[in-house]
Amino acid sequence: MTPSQANPPTPTSYWTLILAASAVLMVTVGVRLSLGLYVSPINTATGIGITGISFAMAVSQFVWGASQPVFGAIADRYGPAGSLFGGAALMALGLALTPFVDSQFALTVTVGLMVAAGAGAGSFSILLGAVSQRLPAEKRAFASGFINAGGSFGQFVFAPLSQFLIGAYGWVTALFSLAAVTLLTIPLSWPLRHKAEHPAGGAAVSMSLTEQLRVAFRDRSYWCLHAGFFTCGFHIAFLVTHLPGAVDLCGLPASVSALSLALIGLANIVGSLSAGALGQRYRMKWLLVWMYASRAVMVGIYLISPKTDLTFYVFAIGLGLTWLATVPPTAGLVGKLFGLRYLGTLFGLTLLSHQIGAFFGAWLGGIALVESGNYDWMWYADMVLAGLAALVNLPIREEKLQPAACGVR
C-alpha cells in the first residue's frame, strides 16, 4: 500500500482518478452500446438471422451484468488491476474474432460472452467502487456523475465513429478498429491499479462479504433498487439493439440511427452530471422516481408523433437525459445503505438485475419484429415498465438530507 492510498487524495490525484475511470468507461460503454449498428451487416454477411443475432446480443446483455459482481468481488478483495487489464484483453479478442463467425453459437461466444465479460470487467461496479473507496463522502456523488458521463461521451463518440467506419471500410475493419481501441483501456486504467484502503467506520467494514450479502438481501430497499434497475436495462438494451431497425422500418437512412444514438450519449452527459450534483442536494430515490416516470411519458409522446428524423432526434435527446443517469443515484443509494467496503459486489449484483432486464429487451425486440413486423408491443411494454419502476422506488428507505448537510451524502 502506498502512502497516497492511505491518505485523502489531493485535488490533482482526485482528478487523475476520476478522469482515468471516465476514460476507461468511455471506451467500454461506447464500444458496447454501438454494437447494435452491426446487427444488419452481420446478418447480411452471415445469414444468421435477426432472431439469432438478437439472442446473441441478449446473452451479451446478461453476461455483462453477471460478470460485474464477479469482477467487483475480485476488485474489492485484490484491487482493480486484474479485472481492468484482463477485461480489456478479453473484450479486444472477442471483437477481433467476431468477423470470423458463421453461426449463432459462435456469435454468442464472441459477442455474447467474450466482449460482454470483458466490458463488464471495466465497467460501472469496478470503476465506481475503485474511485468511491478513495474519496471523501462529499465528493462521491459528483465523481460518480462525472465518471458516468464518460460512458455517455463514449456513446456519443463511438456510435457515429462505428457508422463511419462501416460505411467507409466495411464492418470487418470497423470491428478490428474497435478491438485496437479497446486495448487502450490498459494504460488508461493504470492510475486505478492499486487496491484502495477502505474507509474506516460503519458496520459494513467489520462484516465479511457473506454477512454483508445476507444483510442486503434481507433489505426491502435493496430489492426495490433491483426492480427499478431491471426496467432501466430493458429500455436501454431494446433501444441500442433495435433502434436501427425501428429507423429502417420508418424508411429513414442508417445515419439517423447513428446520430440518434450519439445524441442519447451527448444528452446523458448533461443528465449524468446533473444526477451527480442533485444527489448531493436531494434524496436519490426521488431522482430515480422522476427519471423513470419521465421515460414513460417520452415513449408515449414518441408513439403518437410522426416518424421523421427530427422526431428520432428529439426523442433521443429527451431519453438521453435519463439514459445512464440512473447509475449515480442507484450506486449512491447502495453505498448509503450498506457502506463502501463491498460496493463493487453489491452494486454489481444490482447491475445484474439491470442486465436481466436488458436480456429480455434485446431478445424480445427481435421476436416482436419477426412475429408482428414492428416494435409496437415493445414500446407499450416500455411505458408500463417505466411507470412501475417509478412506483417501486417510492418505498426505498433513505433519510432526508438535513439543510445543514446539503451537499454531503
C-alpha positions as a Markdown table, in Angstrom:
| # | Residue | x | y | z |
|---|---|---|---|---|
| 1 | Met | 0.0 | 0.0 | 0.0 |
| 2 | Thr | 1.5 | 3.3 | -1.0 |
| 3 | Pro | 1.2 | 6.4 | 1.2 |
| 4 | Ser | -1.0 | 8.1 | -1.3 |
| 5 | Gln | -3.6 | 5.3 | -0.9 |
| 6 | Ala | -3.7 | 5.7 | 2.8 |
| 7 | Asn | -4.2 | 9.5 | 2.8 |
| 8 | Pro | -7.1 | 11.5 | 1.3 |
| 9 | Pro | -6.3 | 12.4 | -2.4 |
| 10 | Thr | -5.0 | 15.8 | -3.4 |
| 11 | Pro | -7.0 | 17.7 | -5.9 |
| 12 | Thr | -4.6 | 16.5 | -8.6 |
| 13 | Ser | -4.9 | 12.9 | -7.7 |
| 14 | Tyr | -8.7 | 13.3 | -7.3 |
| 15 | Trp | -9.0 | 14.4 | -10.9 |
| 16 | Thr | -6.5 | 11.8 | -12.0 |
| 17 | Leu | -8.7 | 9.1 | -10.6 |
| 18 | Ile | -12.0 | 10.3 | -12.0 |
| 19 | Leu | -10.5 | 11.1 | -15.4 |
| 20 | Ala | -8.9 | 7.7 | -15.6 |
| 21 | Ala | -12.2 | 6.0 | -14.7 |
| 22 | Ser | -14.1 | 8.2 | -17.1 |
| 23 | Ala | -11.8 | 7.4 | -20.0 |
| 24 | Val | -12.0 | 3.6 | -19.4 |
| 25 | Leu | -15.8 | 3.8 | -19.2 |
| 26 | Met | -15.9 | 5.9 | -22.3 |
| 27 | Val | -14.3 | 3.1 | -24.3 |
| 28 | Thr | -16.1 | 0.0 | -22.7 |
| 29 | Val | -19.6 | 1.6 | -22.7 |
| 30 | Gly | -19.1 | 3.4 | -26.1 |
| 31 | Val | -18.0 | 0.3 | -27.9 |
| 32 | Arg | -20.6 | -2.0 | -26.3 |
| 33 | Leu | -23.5 | 0.3 | -26.9 |
| 34 | Ser | -22.6 | 0.8 | -30.6 |
| 35 | Leu | -22.8 | -2.9 | -31.4 |
| 36 | Gly | -26.5 | -2.6 | -32.5 |
| 37 | Leu | -25.2 | -0.8 | -35.6 |
| 38 | Tyr | -23.5 | -4.1 | -36.6 |
| 39 | Val | -26.7 | -6.2 | -36.5 |
| 40 | Ser | -27.7 | -5.6 | -40.1 |
| 41 | Pro | -24.2 | -6.0 | -41.6 |
| 42 | Ile | -23.6 | -9.2 | -39.6 |
| 43 | Asn | -26.9 | -10.6 | -40.7 |
| 44 | Thr | -26.2 | -9.7 | -44.4 |
| 45 | Ala | -22.8 | -11.3 | -44.3 |
| 46 | Thr | -23.6 | -14.4 | -42.3 |
| 47 | Gly | -27.3 | -15.1 | -42.8 |
| 48 | Ile | -27.7 | -15.9 | -39.1 |
| 49 | Gly | -31.0 | -14.1 | -38.9 |
| 50 | Ile | -32.3 | -11.2 | -36.8 |
| 51 | Thr | -33.7 | -13.6 | -34.1 |
| 52 | Gly | -30.4 | -15.4 | -33.8 |
| 53 | Ile | -28.4 | -12.2 | -33.7 |
| 54 | Ser | -30.8 | -10.7 | -31.2 |
| 55 | Phe | -30.4 | -13.7 | -28.9 |
| 56 | Ala | -26.6 | -13.3 | -29.0 |
| 57 | Met | -27.0 | -9.6 | -28.2 |
| 58 | Ala | -29.4 | -10.6 | -25.4 |
| 59 | Val | -26.8 | -13.0 | -24.0 |
| 60 | Ser | -24.3 | -10.2 | -24.2 |
| 61 | Gln | -26.5 | -8.0 | -22.1 |
| 62 | Phe | -26.9 | -10.7 | -19.4 |
| 63 | Val | -23.3 | -11.7 | -19.3 |
| 64 | Trp | -22.2 | -8.0 | -19.0 |
| 65 | Gly | -24.4 | -7.8 | -15.9 |
| 66 | Ala | -23.5 | -11.2 | -14.5 |
| 67 | Ser | -19.8 | -10.6 | -14.8 |
| 68 | Gln | -19.8 | -7.4 | -12.8 |
| 69 | Pro | -20.5 | -8.8 | -9.3 |
| 70 | Val | -17.8 | -11.4 | -10.0 |
| 71 | Phe | -15.2 | -8.9 | -11.1 |
| 72 | Gly | -16.5 | -6.5 | -8.5 |
| 73 | Ala | -15.8 | -9.0 | -5.8 |
| 74 | Ile | -12.3 | -9.7 | -7.2 |
| 75 | Ala | -11.6 | -5.9 | -7.3 |
| 76 | Asp | -12.9 | -5.5 | -3.7 |
| 77 | Arg | -10.5 | -8.2 | -2.5 |
| 78 | Tyr | -7.4 | -7.9 | -4.6 |
| 79 | Gly | -7.7 | -4.5 | -6.3 |
| 80 | Pro | -9.0 | -3.4 | -9.7 |
| 81 | Ala | -5.8 | -4.1 | -11.8 |
| 82 | Gly | -6.6 | -7.8 | -12.7 |
| 83 | Ser | -10.2 | -7.0 | -13.7 |
| 84 | Leu | -9.4 | -4.0 | -15.7 |
| 85 | Phe | -6.3 | -5.3 | -17.6 |
| 86 | Gly | -7.8 | -8.8 | -18.2 |
| 87 | Gly | -11.1 | -7.4 | -19.2 |
| 88 | Ala | -9.5 | -5.2 | -21.9 |
| 89 | Ala | -7.7 | -8.1 | -23.4 |
| 90 | Leu | -10.8 | -10.3 | -23.4 |
| 91 | Met | -13.0 | -7.7 | -24.9 |
| 92 | Ala | -10.5 | -6.9 | -27.7 |
| 93 | Leu | -10.1 | -10.6 | -28.5 |
| 94 | Gly | -13.9 | -11.0 | -28.8 |
| 95 | Leu | -14.3 | -8.1 | -31.1 |
| 96 | Ala | -11.4 | -9.3 | -33.3 |
| 97 | Leu | -12.8 | -12.8 | -33.6 |
| 98 | Thr | -16.4 | -11.7 | -34.4 |
| 99 | Pro | -15.8 | -11.2 | -38.2 |
| 100 | Phe | -14.9 | -14.9 | -38.5 |
| 101 | Val | -18.1 | -16.3 | -37.0 |
| 102 | Asp | -20.7 | -18.1 | -39.2 |
| 103 | Ser | -23.2 | -19.4 | -36.7 |
| 104 | Gln | -25.4 | -18.2 | -33.9 |
| 105 | Phe | -23.4 | -20.2 | -31.4 |
| 106 | Ala | -20.1 | -18.7 | -32.5 |
| 107 | Leu | -21.6 | -15.2 | -32.4 |
| 108 | Thr | -22.9 | -15.9 | -28.9 |
| 109 | Val | -19.4 | -16.9 | -27.8 |
| 110 | Thr | -17.6 | -13.8 | -29.2 |
| 111 | Val | -20.1 | -11.0 | -28.7 |
| 112 | Gly | -22.3 | -12.7 | -26.0 |
| 113 | Leu | -19.5 | -14.0 | -23.8 |
| 114 | Met | -16.1 | -12.6 | -24.6 |
| 115 | Val | -17.0 | -9.0 | -25.5 |
| 116 | Ala | -19.6 | -8.7 | -22.7 |
| 117 | Ala | -17.5 | -10.2 | -19.9 |
| 118 | Gly | -14.5 | -8.0 | -20.9 |
| 119 | Ala | -16.7 | -4.9 | -21.0 |
| 120 | Gly | -18.1 | -5.9 | -17.6 |
| 121 | Ala | -14.7 | -6.1 | -16.1 |
| 122 | Gly | -14.1 | -2.4 | -17.0 |
| 123 | Ser | -17.5 | -1.0 | -16.2 |
| 124 | Phe | -19.6 | 0.7 | -13.6 |
| 125 | Ser | -19.3 | -1.5 | -10.5 |
| 126 | Ile | -15.5 | -1.9 | -10.7 |
| 127 | Leu | -14.8 | 1.8 | -11.6 |
| 128 | Leu | -17.3 | 3.5 | -9.3 |
| 129 | Gly | -16.2 | 1.2 | -6.5 |
| 130 | Ala | -12.5 | 1.8 | -7.1 |
| 131 | Val | -12.9 | 5.6 | -7.1 |
| 132 | Ser | -15.5 | 5.9 | -4.4 |
| 133 | Gln | -13.4 | 3.9 | -1.9 |
| 134 | Arg | -10.6 | 6.5 | -2.3 |
| 135 | Leu | -12.7 | 9.7 | -1.9 |
| 136 | Pro | -14.3 | 11.6 | 1.0 |
| 137 | Ala | -18.1 | 11.3 | 1.2 |
| 138 | Glu | -18.8 | 14.9 | 0.0 |
| 139 | Lys | -17.0 | 14.2 | -3.3 |
| 140 | Arg | -18.5 | 10.8 | -4.2 |
| 141 | Ala | -21.8 | 11.9 | -5.8 |
| 142 | Phe | -20.1 | 14.3 | -8.2 |
| 143 | Ala | -17.4 | 11.8 | -9.0 |
| 144 | Ser | -20.0 | 9.1 | -9.8 |
| 145 | Gly | -21.9 | 11.5 | -12.1 |
| 146 | Phe | -18.7 | 12.6 | -13.8 |
| 147 | Ile | -17.5 | 9.0 | -14.4 |
| 148 | Asn | -20.9 | 8.1 | -15.7 |
| 149 | Ala | -20.8 | 11.0 | -18.1 |
| 150 | Gly | -17.6 | 9.4 | -19.5 |
| 151 | Gly | -19.7 | 6.4 | -20.6 |
| 152 | Ser | -22.2 | 8.7 | -22.2 |
| 153 | Phe | -19.5 | 10.5 | -24.0 |
| 154 | Gly | -18.3 | 7.2 | -25.3 |
| 155 | Gln | -21.7 | 6.5 | -26.8 |
| 156 | Phe | -21.6 | 10.0 | -28.4 |
| 157 | Val | -18.2 | 9.2 | -29.9 |
| 158 | Phe | -18.4 | 5.5 | -30.9 |
| 159 | Ala | -21.9 | 5.4 | -32.5 |
| 160 | Pro | -21.1 | 7.8 | -35.3 |
| 161 | Leu | -17.5 | 6.5 | -35.5 |
| 162 | Ser | -18.7 | 3.0 | -36.0 |
| 163 | Gln | -21.2 | 4.0 | -38.6 |
| 164 | Phe | -18.5 | 6.0 | -40.5 |
| 165 | Leu | -16.1 | 3.0 | -40.3 |
| 166 | Ile | -18.8 | 0.6 | -41.5 |
| 167 | Gly | -19.7 | 2.8 | -44.4 |
| 168 | Ala | -16.2 | 3.7 | -45.4 |
| 169 | Tyr | -14.3 | 0.5 | -44.8 |
| 170 | Gly | -16.8 | -2.3 | -44.0 |
| 171 | Trp | -18.0 | -3.8 | -40.8 |
| 172 | Val | -15.0 | -6.2 | -40.5 |
| 173 | Thr | -12.4 | -3.4 | -40.5 |
| 174 | Ala | -14.7 | -1.4 | -38.1 |
| 175 | Leu | -14.7 | -4.3 | -35.6 |
| 176 | Phe | -10.9 | -4.7 | -35.9 |
| 177 | Ser | -10.6 | -0.9 | -35.2 |
| 178 | Leu | -12.8 | -1.2 | -32.1 |
| 179 | Ala | -10.6 | -4.1 | -30.8 |
| 180 | Ala | -7.5 | -2.0 | -31.1 |
| 181 | Val | -9.1 | 1.0 | -29.3 |
| 182 | Thr | -10.3 | -1.3 | -26.5 |
| 183 | Leu | -6.7 | -2.2 | -25.7 |
| 184 | Leu | -6.1 | 1.5 | -24.9 |
| 185 | Thr | -8.0 | 1.0 | -21.6 |
| 186 | Ile | -5.0 | -0.9 | -20.2 |
| 187 | Pro | -2.8 | 2.3 | -20.0 |
| 188 | Leu | -5.8 | 4.4 | -19.3 |
| 189 | Ser | -6.7 | 2.4 | -16.2 |
| 190 | Trp | -3.1 | 2.5 | -14.8 |
| 191 | Pro | -3.9 | 5.1 | -12.0 |
| 192 | Leu | -6.6 | 2.8 | -10.7 |
| 193 | Arg | -4.5 | -0.4 | -10.5 |
| 194 | His | -3.8 | -0.4 | -6.7 |
| 195 | Lys | -6.2 | -1.7 | -4.0 |
| 196 | Ala | -7.7 | 1.1 | -2.0 |
| 197 | Glu | -7.6 | 1.4 | 1.7 |
| 198 | His | -11.3 | 1.1 | 2.8 |
| 199 | Pro | -12.8 | 4.0 | 4.7 |
| 200 | Ala | -12.9 | 3.5 | 8.5 |
| 201 | Gly | -16.1 | 3.3 | 10.4 |
| 202 | Gly | -19.5 | 1.8 | 9.7 |
| 203 | Ala | -20.9 | -1.7 | 10.3 |
| 204 | Ala | -20.1 | -2.9 | 6.8 |
| 205 | Val | -16.4 | -2.6 | 7.4 |
| 206 | Ser | -16.4 | -5.3 | 10.1 |
| 207 | Met | -18.6 | -7.7 | 8.1 |
| 208 | Ser | -17.5 | -10.4 | 5.9 |
| 209 | Leu | -18.8 | -10.4 | 2.3 |
| 210 | Thr | -21.2 | -13.3 | 3.1 |
| 211 | Glu | -22.6 | -11.4 | 6.1 |
| 212 | Gln | -23.0 | -8.2 | 4.1 |
| 213 | Leu | -24.8 | -10.1 | 1.4 |
| 214 | Arg | -27.2 | -11.6 | 3.9 |
| 215 | Val | -28.0 | -8.1 | 5.3 |
| 216 | Ala | -28.5 | -6.7 | 1.8 |
| 217 | Phe | -30.8 | -9.5 | 0.6 |
| 218 | Arg | -33.0 | -9.0 | 3.7 |
| 219 | Asp | -33.4 | -5.3 | 2.9 |
| 220 | Arg | -36.5 | -4.3 | 1.0 |
| 221 | Ser | -34.9 | -1.2 | -0.3 |
| 222 | Tyr | -32.2 | -3.2 | -2.0 |
| 223 | Trp | -34.8 | -5.3 | -3.8 |
| 224 | Cys | -36.6 | -2.1 | -4.9 |
| 225 | Leu | -33.4 | -0.8 | -6.4 |
| 226 | His | -33.0 | -4.2 | -8.3 |
| 227 | Ala | -36.6 | -4.0 | -9.6 |
| 228 | Gly | -36.2 | -0.4 | -10.9 |
| 229 | Phe | -32.9 | -1.2 | -12.5 |
| 230 | Phe | -34.4 | -4.2 | -14.3 |
| 231 | Thr | -36.6 | -1.8 | -16.2 |
| 232 | Cys | -33.7 | 0.5 | -16.9 |
| 233 | Gly | -31.9 | -2.4 | -18.5 |
| 234 | Phe | -34.9 | -3.4 | -20.6 |
| 235 | His | -35.2 | 0.1 | -22.1 |
| 236 | Ile | -31.5 | 0.6 | -22.9 |
| 237 | Ala | -30.9 | -2.9 | -24.4 |
| 238 | Phe | -34.1 | -2.7 | -26.6 |
| 239 | Leu | -33.1 | 0.7 | -27.9 |
| 240 | Val | -29.3 | 0.1 | -28.5 |
| 241 | Thr | -30.1 | -3.2 | -30.3 |
| 242 | His | -33.3 | -2.3 | -32.2 |
| 243 | Leu | -33.3 | 1.4 | -32.7 |
| 244 | Pro | -31.5 | 1.0 | -36.1 |
| 245 | Gly | -34.3 | -1.5 | -37.0 |
| 246 | Ala | -37.0 | 1.0 | -35.9 |
| 247 | Val | -35.4 | 3.7 | -38.0 |
| 248 | Asp | -35.2 | 1.4 | -41.0 |
| 249 | Leu | -38.9 | 0.5 | -40.7 |
| 250 | Cys | -39.7 | 4.2 | -41.0 |
| 251 | Gly | -37.8 | 4.4 | -44.3 |
| 252 | Leu | -35.1 | 6.6 | -42.9 |
| 253 | Pro | -31.3 | 6.2 | -43.5 |
| 254 | Ala | -28.9 | 4.4 | -41.2 |
| 255 | Ser | -27.3 | 7.8 | -40.4 |
| 256 | Val | -30.4 | 8.7 | -38.4 |
| 257 | Ser | -30.0 | 5.8 | -36.0 |
| 258 | Ala | -26.2 | 6.5 | -35.6 |
| 259 | Leu | -26.9 | 10.2 | -34.9 |
| 260 | Ser | -29.8 | 9.3 | -32.6 |
| 261 | Leu | -27.5 | 7.0 | -30.5 |
| 262 | Ala | -24.9 | 9.7 | -30.4 |
| 263 | Leu | -27.4 | 12.3 | -29.3 |
| 264 | Ile | -28.5 | 10.0 | -26.5 |
| 265 | Gly | -24.9 | 9.8 | -25.3 |
| 266 | Leu | -24.4 | 13.6 | -25.6 |
| 267 | Ala | -27.7 | 14.4 | -23.7 |
| 268 | Asn | -26.8 | 11.9 | -21.0 |
| 269 | Ile | -23.6 | 13.8 | -20.2 |
| 270 | Val | -25.8 | 16.5 | -19.0 |
| 271 | Gly | -28.1 | 14.0 | -17.3 |
| 272 | Ser | -25.2 | 12.2 | -15.5 |
| 273 | Leu | -23.5 | 15.4 | -14.3 |
| 274 | Ser | -26.9 | 16.7 | -13.1 |
| 275 | Ala | -27.7 | 13.4 | -11.3 |
| 276 | Gly | -24.4 | 13.5 | -9.5 |
| 277 | Ala | -24.9 | 17.1 | -8.5 |
| 278 | Leu | -28.5 | 16.7 | -7.5 |
| 279 | Gly | -27.7 | 13.6 | -5.5 |
| 280 | Gln | -25.9 | 15.9 | -3.0 |
| 281 | Arg | -28.9 | 18.0 | -2.5 |
| 282 | Tyr | -31.9 | 15.8 | -2.8 |
| 283 | Arg | -32.8 | 12.3 | -1.8 |
| 284 | Met | -31.7 | 10.0 | -4.6 |
| 285 | Lys | -34.8 | 7.8 | -4.6 |
| 286 | Trp | -36.8 | 10.8 | -5.8 |
| 287 | Leu | -34.4 | 11.4 | -8.6 |
| 288 | Leu | -35.0 | 7.8 | -9.7 |
| 289 | Val | -38.8 | 8.2 | -9.4 |
| 290 | Trp | -38.9 | 11.2 | -11.7 |
| 291 | Met | -36.4 | 9.8 | -14.2 |
| 292 | Tyr | -38.4 | 6.5 | -14.7 |
| 293 | Ala | -41.7 | 8.4 | -14.8 |
| 294 | Ser | -40.3 | 10.8 | -17.5 |
| 295 | Arg | -39.4 | 7.8 | -19.7 |
| 296 | Ala | -43.0 | 6.5 | -19.7 |
| 297 | Val | -44.1 | 10.0 | -20.8 |
| 298 | Met | -41.5 | 10.3 | -23.5 |
| 299 | Val | -42.2 | 6.9 | -25.1 |
| 300 | Gly | -45.9 | 7.8 | -25.2 |
| 301 | Ile | -45.1 | 11.1 | -27.0 |
| 302 | Tyr | -42.9 | 9.3 | -29.4 |
| 303 | Leu | -45.6 | 6.8 | -30.3 |
| 304 | Ile | -48.1 | 9.5 | -31.3 |
| 305 | Ser | -45.6 | 11.6 | -33.2 |
| 306 | Pro | -44.9 | 11.4 | -36.9 |
| 307 | Lys | -41.8 | 9.3 | -37.5 |
| 308 | Thr | -39.4 | 11.8 | -39.0 |
| 309 | Asp | -35.7 | 12.2 | -38.5 |
| 310 | Leu | -36.5 | 15.2 | -36.2 |
| 311 | Thr | -38.8 | 13.0 | -34.1 |
| 312 | Phe | -36.0 | 10.5 | -33.5 |
| 313 | Tyr | -33.5 | 13.2 | -32.7 |
| 314 | Val | -35.8 | 14.9 | -30.2 |
| 315 | Phe | -36.8 | 11.6 | -28.6 |
| 316 | Ala | -33.1 | 10.6 | -28.4 |
| 317 | Ile | -32.2 | 13.9 | -26.6 |
| 318 | Gly | -35.2 | 13.6 | -24.2 |
| 319 | Leu | -34.5 | 10.0 | -23.4 |
| 320 | Gly | -30.7 | 10.6 | -23.2 |
| 321 | Leu | -31.2 | 12.9 | -20.2 |
| 322 | Thr | -32.1 | 9.9 | -18.1 |
| 323 | Trp | -30.3 | 7.2 | -20.1 |
| 324 | Leu | -27.5 | 6.2 | -17.8 |
| 325 | Ala | -28.2 | 9.0 | -15.3 |
| 326 | Thr | -29.9 | 6.3 | -13.2 |
| 327 | Val | -26.5 | 4.9 | -12.3 |
| 328 | Pro | -25.1 | 7.6 | -9.9 |
| 329 | Pro | -28.2 | 7.7 | -7.6 |
| 330 | Thr | -28.5 | 3.9 | -7.7 |
| 331 | Ala | -24.9 | 3.3 | -6.8 |
| 332 | Gly | -25.1 | 6.1 | -4.3 |
| 333 | Leu | -28.1 | 4.5 | -2.6 |
| 334 | Val | -26.3 | 1.2 | -2.4 |
| 335 | Gly | -23.3 | 3.0 | -0.8 |
| 336 | Lys | -25.6 | 4.9 | 1.7 |
| 337 | Leu | -27.5 | 1.8 | 2.7 |
| 338 | Phe | -24.6 | -0.7 | 3.1 |
| 339 | Gly | -21.3 | 1.3 | 3.1 |
| 340 | Leu | -18.4 | 1.2 | 0.6 |
| 341 | Arg | -16.5 | -1.9 | 1.7 |
| 342 | Tyr | -18.3 | -4.2 | -0.8 |
| 343 | Leu | -19.7 | -1.6 | -3.1 |
| 344 | Gly | -18.2 | -3.3 | -6.2 |
| 345 | Thr | -20.0 | -6.6 | -5.3 |
| 346 | Leu | -23.3 | -5.1 | -4.1 |
| 347 | Phe | -23.7 | -2.6 | -7.0 |
| 348 | Gly | -22.5 | -5.4 | -9.3 |
| 349 | Leu | -25.5 | -7.5 | -8.3 |
| 350 | Thr | -27.8 | -4.6 | -8.8 |
| 351 | Leu | -26.4 | -4.2 | -12.3 |
| 352 | Leu | -27.1 | -7.9 | -12.8 |
| 353 | Ser | -30.8 | -7.2 | -12.4 |
| 354 | His | -30.3 | -4.3 | -14.9 |
| 355 | Gln | -28.9 | -6.8 | -17.4 |
| 356 | Ile | -31.5 | -9.4 | -16.8 |
| 357 | Gly | -34.0 | -6.8 | -18.0 |
| 358 | Ala | -31.6 | -6.0 | -20.8 |
| 359 | Phe | -31.6 | -9.6 | -21.9 |
| 360 | Phe | -35.3 | -9.5 | -22.4 |
| 361 | Gly | -35.2 | -6.1 | -24.0 |
| 362 | Ala | -32.8 | -7.2 | -26.7 |
| 363 | Trp | -34.2 | -10.7 | -27.2 |
| 364 | Leu | -37.9 | -9.8 | -27.2 |
| 365 | Gly | -37.3 | -6.9 | -29.5 |
| 366 | Gly | -36.1 | -9.4 | -32.2 |
| 367 | Ile | -39.0 | -11.7 | -31.6 |
| 368 | Ala | -41.5 | -8.9 | -31.8 |
| 369 | Leu | -40.2 | -7.8 | -35.1 |
| 370 | Val | -40.3 | -11.3 | -36.6 |
| 371 | Glu | -43.7 | -12.1 | -35.3 |
| 372 | Ser | -45.5 | -8.8 | -35.8 |
| 373 | Gly | -43.4 | -6.9 | -38.3 |
| 374 | Asn | -43.0 | -3.9 | -35.9 |
| 375 | Tyr | -42.0 | -3.0 | -32.4 |
| 376 | Asp | -45.3 | -1.6 | -31.1 |
| 377 | Trp | -45.7 | -4.1 | -28.3 |
| 378 | Met | -42.2 | -3.4 | -27.1 |
| 379 | Trp | -42.9 | 0.3 | -26.9 |
| 380 | Tyr | -46.1 | -0.4 | -24.9 |
| 381 | Ala | -44.1 | -2.7 | -22.5 |
| 382 | Asp | -41.6 | 0.1 | -22.2 |
| 383 | Met | -44.2 | 2.6 | -20.9 |
| 384 | Val | -45.8 | 0.1 | -18.5 |
| 385 | Leu | -42.4 | -0.9 | -17.0 |
| 386 | Ala | -41.2 | 2.7 | -16.7 |
| 387 | Gly | -44.4 | 3.5 | -14.7 |
| 388 | Leu | -43.9 | 0.5 | -12.4 |
| 389 | Ala | -40.2 | 1.4 | -11.9 |
| 390 | Ala | -41.2 | 4.9 | -10.7 |
| 391 | Leu | -43.6 | 3.4 | -8.2 |
| 392 | Val | -41.3 | 0.7 | -6.9 |
| 393 | Asn | -38.6 | 3.3 | -5.9 |
| 394 | Leu | -41.1 | 5.1 | -3.6 |
| 395 | Pro | -40.7 | 2.7 | -0.6 |
| 396 | Ile | -36.9 | 2.8 | -0.6 |
| 397 | Arg | -35.7 | 4.0 | 2.8 |
| 398 | Glu | -33.4 | 7.0 | 2.5 |
| 399 | Glu | -33.0 | 9.6 | 5.3 |
| 400 | Lys | -33.9 | 13.1 | 4.5 |
| 401 | Leu | -31.0 | 15.4 | 3.9 |
| 402 | Gln | -30.8 | 18.0 | 6.7 |
| 403 | Pro | -30.4 | 21.6 | 5.5 |
| 404 | Ala | -27.1 | 22.0 | 7.1 |
| 405 | Ala | -25.9 | 18.8 | 5.5 |
| 406 | Cys | -27.0 | 19.5 | 2.0 |
| 407 | Gly | -24.2 | 18.6 | -0.4 |
| 408 | Val | -22.9 | 15.8 | 1.9 |
| 409 | Arg | -24.1 | 12.3 | 1.4 |
